[in-house]
Structure formats: C-alpha cells, structure tokens
C-alpha cells in the first residue's frame, strides 16, 4: 500500500510540475509574440482554406491591398457562399510588432516555399480580448 501511495504522490507531483511549467511558458509569451501567432494562424487558415478560422480571425470591416494593387474587402476574401481564397504557404520572417492600446501593427517579410517573398503590413484590433486582422498590405519583395 505504501508503494502505491508513493507512486500516486510522485504522479501528482509530476502533474503539478507540468502544469506549473505550462502556465509559466504561457505567461512568457509577450503580447507582441501573441499577435504574430495570430498572424500565423490567419495565414495558415487561408493556406488550408479553413473558412471557420479565417472568419474568426478576420474583422467584419477587413480590407487588404494585394501585391498587384487590388483593394479587397472581407467578402472577396471570405465569400459567404464559397470557400475562402487560398494563399500559398508563407513563413513570417523578422516580424516587427508595435502595440497601440487595442490596435497593433506587424511589419514582416513573408517567404513562400518556392523562394518568393512579399513584404507585409498587417493591422490588428483587439475585440473582447481577442486579436483580429483588420487590414493587410502585401507588396512584392525585391528579388536578390
């Protein structure tokens, strides 16, 4: 019986330590990093054509400027009666994030798997504690 108690105590201690470590790692995420995480989720949603996530992370008054200069509203990117527009898989490189109260701006380079790149400025707004994308500008990055 004592061995069983010892095993249970060790297990409970291990679970408590894991939970404390998880809470510590969650607290270690800066507000800037959490916004970049939202941008990654948003890009992934369009890459995977995940309409539910794209809808949740995009504000109702969203607008974007495409690499060819076209200005799009939310309904063009997330049509109510069709799948979301697909995007290539992008990796965010060297993001610079500034937070202004409940608004944040992220400037970064987006690199795709074929070696292409865009520079982006994304604007986020916090709604009820959750960040949503409200505007994006995509510009072709110079080729090296």
N, C-alpha and C positions, 0 to 999 in steps of 0.2 A: 504494500500500500504506500509506503514511504517513497518508493521508486516512482510510482505513478504520480504522487504529489510533486516530486522533484521535476518530472518531465512536464507536468502541467505548468508549474511555475516558470520553467525555462521557456516553454512555448509562449506563455502570456507575456513574459519579459521581452521576448523576441518580437512579438506583435507590437507591443508598446513602443519599442525602439524603432521599428519600421515605420509606424505611424508618426512618431516624432520626427524622423528623418524626412518623411514625405511632406509634413507640414512645414518643416524648415526649408526644403527645396522649393515649395510653393511660395513661401514668403520671400525667397531670394530672387524671384523673378521681378525685375524692375518694371515700372509702368511702361517704359519705352519698349522693353522686350515683349510685354504682353500685347502691345499694339502691332509689333512686327509679326507676332504669332497669328494675330487676326488676319493680317495681310496674307500670310502664307496659307491660312485656311481658305480665305476668299479666292486666291489664285487656284488652289487645289480644287475647289468646288467647280470652277469653270473648266479646268482641265479634265475633270472626271464627269462633267455635265451633271453635277449634283444640284438640282434645282432647289431642293429644300434648304441646303446650307447656303447657297448663293442668295436665296431670298432672305434668310435670317440675317445675313451679314451685310446686306445692301440696304441703304436707307431709301425711303419712298421717293425722295427728291434727288436721287443719284444722277450724276451726269459724268460723261467721260469724253476725252478727246483721243481719238485713235492715232496710230502712227502716220496715217495718211491725211490727218487733219479733220476727219469727220467727227462731228459732235453728236453723241448718242445720249439718249435718256434711258432710264431704267427699263422701260417697256421694250426697247430694242434689244437690250442685253438679256433681259429675263422676260420673254414674251409670255403673257398669261396663258396662251393656248398652244404653245410649242415648247420644246426643250430649250434650255439656256444655250447661248452661244458658247461654243467650245473655244478654249485657248490652248496654246502649246504648254507643255510643262516648263515652268520657269523656276529658276533658283534666284533668291534675293541675295544680292551681293552688296556689301558695305552700306547697310541702311543707316541713315542719319534721321533721328526722330526728335521732334520738338513738340512739347505738350503745352497748350494754352488753355488751361481750365478744362472744359469738356470738349475741346477740339484738339486734334493732333495732326501733324504733317509728317509724312515719311518720304524722304527722297532716297532713291537707291537705283542700282542697276539691276535689271532682270536679264539673266542669261538663260538661253534655251539649250537643249541638248545637241543642237546642230551647230553651235558656235555663234549663233546670232545673239544680239543683245539690244535691249531698249533701256532708256533712262526713264524713270517714272517719278512722278509726284503724286502721292495719294493723300487724301484728306479724310480724316475720321472724325466722327462725333459720337459722344457718349450719350446713349439713351437708356435711362433706368439702369445705369451701372454696366451696360454692355456697349462695346465699341462697334460702330457700323461704318462702312465705307460710304462717303457722300460724294466724293469726286476723285477722278483719276485722269492724269495726262500721261500718255505714252509717246515717247519720241525715239526715233531710231538712233542708236548709239553709233558713233563713228567706228568703222572697221579698222582694225590695226593691221 
